[in-house]
């Protein structure tokens, strides 16, 4: 049996830790990232569709990711192009140890919303695992997430969804303590 106090602490310790908070240049061993993804793989999914798909960028792959997303942004931004955004897309990935693309492989046997929820559960497993391993991470839907041209780069088809990216690194600057409004403001009990 698990120690419920430890589980409660793990869940309440989950934080988004951003790339500029990471120890620059310090790499997480690939074996640990593999374990994080193994934990993500145990998320629930209706009819066991297991729709999550991950592409992992590390080492020189971070530069490949950065160039891809910044070039695609420049190509498609048109008059909305902003030089500072372009430079951020080019530089931020290089602050990370690993970046994991979060894909949803569509299975028409279940409603799409259930597949989206399953991937979100896998990401929550990633988040909780990063806390357990003393790492920092965050789920971003920025960059090229909503650009339909990006899908094929991450091995996705037209019916699939790119749901963002999970950035990973060792924590140099911890995130501040989070808070929540009381749960009793969000629940209703019906006893009869």
SULQUIWO-V797369 format. One record per residue. RES is the residue in one small letter. PSI is psi as a letter, one per 30 degrees, with the letter a starting at -180 (* if undefined). Layout:
RES:PSI + RES:PSI
//
This chain:
x:k + x:l + x:j + x:e + x:e + x:e + x:e + x:e + x:e + x:e + x:e + x:f + x:f + x:k + x:l + x:k + x:j + x:l + x:e + x:f + x:f + x:l + x:j + x:k + x:f + x:k + x:k + x:k + x:k + x:e + x:e + x:e + x:e + x:e + x:e + x:e + x:e + x:e + x:e + x:e + x:f + x:g + x:l + x:k + x:k + x:k + x:g + x:h + x:f + x:i + x:f + x:k + x:k + x:k + x:k + x:k + x:k + x:l + x:b + x:f + x:f + x:e + x:e + x:e + x:e + x:e + x:e + x:e + x:e + x:e + x:e + x:e + x:e + x:e + x:e + x:f + x:f + x:b + x:f + x:g + x:k + x:k + x:e + x:e + x:e + x:e + x:e + x:e + x:f + x:e + x:e + x:e + x:f + x:f + x:f + x:l + x:e + x:l + x:k + x:k + x:k + x:j + x:l + x:j + x:j + x:k + x:j + x:f + x:f + x:l + x:k + x:e + x:e + x:e + x:e + x:e + x:e + x:e + x:e + x:e + x:e + x:e + x:e + x:e + x:e + x:e + x:e + x:e + x:e + x:e + x:e + x:e + x:g + x:g + x:l + x:k + x:l + x:l + x:j + x:k + x:g + x:a + x:b + x:g + x:e + x:g + x:j + x:f + x:f + x:f + x:e + x:e + x:e + x:g + x:g + x:l + x:l + x:e + x:f + x:l + x:k + x:j + x:g + x:a + x:k + x:j + x:k + x:k + x:l + x:k + x:k + x:e + x:j + x:l + x:l + x:l + x:k + x:l + x:l + x:l + x:l + x:k + x:f + x:f + x:f + x:g + x:l + x:k + x:k + x:j + x:f + x:*
//
